[in-house]
Amino acid sequence: MTPSELLLEGVELMLFGLGTVFFFLILLVLIIRVMSWVIERFTAKTPVPVSTASASFAAKSAADKPSADVLAAIQSAIHQHRARRG
């Protein structure tokens, strides 16, 4: 085989590979969209309730300061961590 024939065969193989990957990706996107459509169509549309923990956390203001015990525990934990690291 001549170098030009090898080059053309390489380009042909490259295009075949790129085409296969492109076709697979298009097929994957279509399958995911169909699955999404099926799930939306056949699932019940019920509202998701808001948990009380997240609602109470959002209700706290930024002005609330932690108690002295909490600050002491945090300071102790930081001191122990730094002592271990050397």
Secondary structure, DSSP 8 states (H G I E B T S, - for coil): --HHHHHHHHHHHHHHHHHHHHHHHHHHHHHHHHHHHHHHHHS--------HHHHHHHHS-TT----HHHHHHHHHHHHHHHHHH-
